Amino acid sequence: MSKKLNNMKWESVALDGFPASMTDKFQGFVGLEECTDYSFDKEGKRSKKNKKQEKLAAKRERKKRKSSESETKEVPSKKVKLDNGFIVESCNNTEPSLANNKQKRNKNKKKKNKNAKNLNNDNNTGETSDDDKENGNTEEVPKKKKSKNKKKKVKETVGTEKVVKKVKQRLGDLPKSTSELTPEDMLTWAEFKLQEPIIKALTELGFKQPTKIQQLTLPAAIHGRRDILGAAETGSGKTLAFGLPILCGILKLKEKAELKGLDVYDIPYRKPALKKKEEPKEKKQKYKRKDRKENKKKIVQEEKVKESSEDGYSSGKESDEEGTKNVTEGSKNVEEEYLEEYDVPVRKRDNSADEGNDSDEENYIHLSDMLDSDDLADSSDDEDTEGADDEDGSGIDDDDDDGGESGDDVESGDEEDSDASGDIDGDGSGDDEDLEEEENEDADEVNEDEQGVGCVKVVDNIEMPGHVSVKTGKPLYALILTPTRELAIQISRHLIAAAKYTGIKVATIVGGMAAVKQERVLRSGPEIVVATPGRLWELIGQGQPHLQQLDSVKFLAIDETDRMIERGHFEELTPLLERLNADEERRAARQNFVFSATLTMVHDLPTHMKGKKVTKHGKIINRKIEKMTPQQKVNRLVRMIGMTEPKVVDITTQNLGTAETLTESRITCALEHKDAYLYYIVKRHPGRTIVFCNSIGSVKRLAQLFTLLKCRPLPLHASMPQRQRIKNLERFRDDPHGVLIATDVAARGLDIPHVEHVIHYQVPRTAENYVHRSGRTARASREGLTILMMDPSEAYLYAKMCRTLNKTSEVPTFPVDSQVLAPIKELMVVARELDALELKKRRAAQAHGWKERAAREMDIIIDDDDLPVKQVNASIDKELKAKRRQLDSLLSRPIYPRGFSFKYPTLNNDTTVFQGSEENALQVMKNALESGQLKKEKRKSKNAPLLQLQKKFKKK
Ligand SMILES: Nc1ncnc2c1ncn2[C@@H]1O[C@H](COP(=O)(O)OP(=O)(O)OP(=O)(O)O)[C@@H](O)[C@H]1O
């Protein structure tokens, strides 16, 4: 209906004899209208003036109509779009269909609520959110009033809708704070002398005070300008522990350059420590003497901090000194309790032997030369322990990126576009195109899947760019390296949030996304680059000008450092570090940050590396391999990265990297029942859950199985396209009952709020992996639960892990209702059968497709009869149909515990699978711990085979 027709006179016409059968199709189609005022369209001849006048008149008319309608409360003459696709205009004198009206109202209501909800999320106003409840920001309002207020609020929010543009939260975005902090609330930060714009951003984020690790590292990093080696539990705020000093340092450098009219390139952030070595020996001896005294650590630290702030590079000598004093005093007590500082001797980098290594023995292998945790794992560990349906046979290690941008193996998920998180630049704008996979570009890259564990990606044709000092006029101040793409994106977003009012730009350079856009961002000269090593090295190799300033960066941070430097994982890291450390003076003037939750953790040796070994030449050697000490591990890091006398802050000594708020538990069961237990947990204890597997194959299998079980799982692994990876993470973040099934690619660093459970579907290969996986829950002082699923064949790995984590007793068992589990096991049998049939069908289709393709290529005509696969398909289809029906019927029925009497079957049509109520898993575990149920178990477990195994293991 054209606009013109709106202004004409309409009359309703009665619909006699309208067939009853059609009524439901025309639901809400309340009448017809006939145009009674015809005229010729003279639009073409009309003058512009006339047109304008007519328009105005029409507008006025519409306004009038609207106001009169609202006064008389008649049915609006607005067009209504029906479900069947018709657009109708309702009459004034006929009652509209109630159903449609209701439907429409509901729709509108939903829309409004949605808008209101979104706006509430954005503005943190209105109804109490989950967050509010958690923070205790709930308000008791009488019910009646509340509904009125609600309406009002909805109206208000809808009114402001045009003004406030809805911003979709992207992966890694920090949620805005619900509490409004005043400058007085932020006084704890003041002692670190952070610049005002940074404090302003922290206030907005609701970060009232620094976390423990921030409290311990910021003074030395900001005032002392020292290198920091930080180890703190997962989710303890390590990102800002290096992020804030970097932002603060950049602002200081910029300010100084502006004040003195200097070129930033020529201002070292700190006095090269090389010169410090030339200091009179007396000073060092003074330290040594003090060292012997009881309070040695703190004094040394204090002296060094003072010394650095006296170096003339601080923005204000006195104030810095003052600040340092305050901070050291302020954090005194905390440090006494937690701070563990190592003496880190600075050694020349060309000295390859590790300290304490008896290098005189030819066949001596030191563990530090084989730091790779997964190299260290038994070769049998690399296989998918289930051995079932591992389609691609990719029982591979899958916990880092950019060691090769692998695969185009998309297995699930729709293809709808997401503009969510391709954003790679500091300004927060992102296009979908950013997420374009670069499968073609990857053609000559080695696929991780094909390589298997222990193989190393060979980086060909990359020449080390010459160490020419490049000045583009837009200095690159800081480089932050991470092992995974998602972590890089997240760190960027955290920094962007903290740098919101500083004008500092942050670029994310990661694989799997369009390099073109990343280059464009780099051309704008961001001060900070957060990157994974692969893509970064690729762009450096291509001569990207902004990155040619790499060797003059003032700050270098390496997150998850222990993972980053593991042998064979990041081949590009070695040349990168060489490049960064090429100029000795610049290296010494650079401030370095090295962080991880497991920085000082050293795991047990795998048996295959111990004992006798027969060499190629038939010689038997008895290998002496010593476990590296934490100090040796730290020394190695210091040497590799080129740090100078770093301050080592390790606050993981109590819980070895896991958060204090984490509740640990375990389920021991047969391998074939693991799926049933997992389904039980997901359904009985719904909540945001991450399920970790040891291989890509396991992730794929579980994702398929749980899709059949209608759990809507979200897979995540390194051979998925980057776009899908981010989309799945965002979906998971947005779904309070989301189930993410992931490899260790999601184990480190990811900060998704309110993850309630972490389930280790398989015992992780190293204790480090256990710590990082478990650390996806119980973050930022919240509580969380981790469940380790273990079958008897994994007892050895479990015992090894417990030993590394210094666990003196077994991880307590998670209580499972066996009555409920029994019917689930039956359900799982059917689901697995269906899964197997689907796999068979896929394989048959693939084989069929292959035969046909081959025939076409060879110009051979094949009869359908010669393709027996099709017949197989027909029979599979039949079976599939039947199985699907069987599973659907099982799933549609609620699960009753075995022995349920059925005397009082429920009348409600609740679709929840469990008839028993859903329970909070953490609470269930806590209750079990308190009720003494687990004490009994402890007594029983004295003779448990697991402990026996552990003893055997110790003897080895
Ligand atoms: N001072 C602070 N006050 C409150 N929350 C904070 C503070 N600093 C950081 N956080 C929040 O704590 C959460 C965890 O921080 P972050 O991701 O830096 O942890 P992490 O120690 O790096 O964890 P992981 O070891 O898993 O990488 C984040 O959501 C972050 O926003």
The ligand as an SDF file (V2000), in Angstrom:
LIG
                    3D

 31 33  0  0  0  0  0  0  0  0999 V2000
   41.9000   -4.3190   40.7000 N   0  0  0  0  0  0  0  0  0  0  0  0
   40.9240   -5.0940   40.3070 C   0  0  0  0  0  0  0  0  0  0  0  0
   39.7460   -5.0850   40.9550 N   0  0  0  0  0  0  0  0  0  0  0  0
   38.7220   -5.8940   40.5710 C   0  0  0  0  0  0  0  0  0  0  0  0
   38.7870   -6.7420   39.5270 N   0  0  0  0  0  0  0  0  0  0  0  0
   39.9390   -6.7900   38.8390 C   0  0  0  0  0  0  0  0  0  0  0  0
   41.0600   -5.9730   39.1840 C   0  0  0  0  0  0  0  0  0  0  0  0
   42.0510   -6.2380   38.3070 N   0  0  0  0  0  0  0  0  0  0  0  0
   41.5670   -7.1690   37.4500 C   0  0  0  0  0  0  0  0  0  0  0  0
   40.3080   -7.4910   37.7720 N   0  0  0  0  0  0  0  0  0  0  0  0
   39.4320   -8.4690   37.0990 C   0  0  0  0  0  0  0  0  0  0  0  0
   39.8400   -9.7750   37.4650 O   0  0  0  0  0  0  0  0  0  0  0  0
   39.5730  -10.6750   36.3980 C   0  0  0  0  0  0  0  0  0  0  0  0
   40.7780  -11.5540   36.1700 C   0  0  0  0  0  0  0  0  0  0  0  0
   41.8420  -10.7700   35.6950 O   0  0  0  0  0  0  0  0  0  0  0  0
   42.9370  -11.3240   34.6990 P   0  0  0  0  0  0  0  0  0  0  0  0
   42.2990  -11.8570   33.4770 O   0  0  0  0  0  0  0  0  0  0  0  0
   43.9400  -10.2720   34.5380 O   0  0  0  0  0  0  0  0  0  0  0  0
   43.4920  -12.5450   35.5580 O   0  0  0  0  0  0  0  0  0  0  0  0
   44.8280  -13.3610   35.3880 P   0  0  0  0  0  0  0  0  0  0  0  0
   45.5140  -13.3510   36.6840 O   0  0  0  0  0  0  0  0  0  0  0  0
   45.5910  -12.8780   34.2010 O   0  0  0  0  0  0  0  0  0  0  0  0
   44.2340  -14.8100   35.1290 O   0  0  0  0  0  0  0  0  0  0  0  0
   44.8960  -16.0420   34.3450 P   0  0  0  0  0  0  0  0  0  0  0  0
   46.0050  -16.5770   35.1680 O   0  0  0  0  0  0  0  0  0  0  0  0
   43.7780  -16.9990   34.2270 O   0  0  0  0  0  0  0  0  0  0  0  0
   45.3540  -15.5170   33.0370 O   0  0  0  0  0  0  0  0  0  0  0  0
   39.2220   -9.8310   35.1940 C   0  0  0  0  0  0  0  0  0  0  0  0
   37.8550   -9.9210   34.9390 O   0  0  0  0  0  0  0  0  0  0  0  0
   39.5860   -8.4360   35.5840 C   0  0  0  0  0  0  0  0  0  0  0  0
   38.7290   -7.5130   35.0110 O   0  0  0  0  0  0  0  0  0  0  0  0
  1  2  1  0
  2  3  1  0
  2  7  2  0
  3  4  2  0
  4  5  1  0
  5  6  2  0
  6  7  1  0
  6 10  1  0
  7  8  1  0
  8  9  2  0
  9 10  1  0
 10 11  1  0
 11 12  1  0
 11 30  1  0
 12 13  1  0
 13 14  1  0
 13 28  1  0
 14 15  1  0
 15 16  1  0
 16 17  2  0
 16 18  1  0
 16 19  1  0
 19 20  1  0
 20 21  2  0
 20 22  1  0
 20 23  1  0
 23 24  1  0
 24 25  2  0
 24 26  1  0
 24 27  1  0
 28 29  1  0
 28 30  1  0
 30 31  1  0
M  END
$$$$
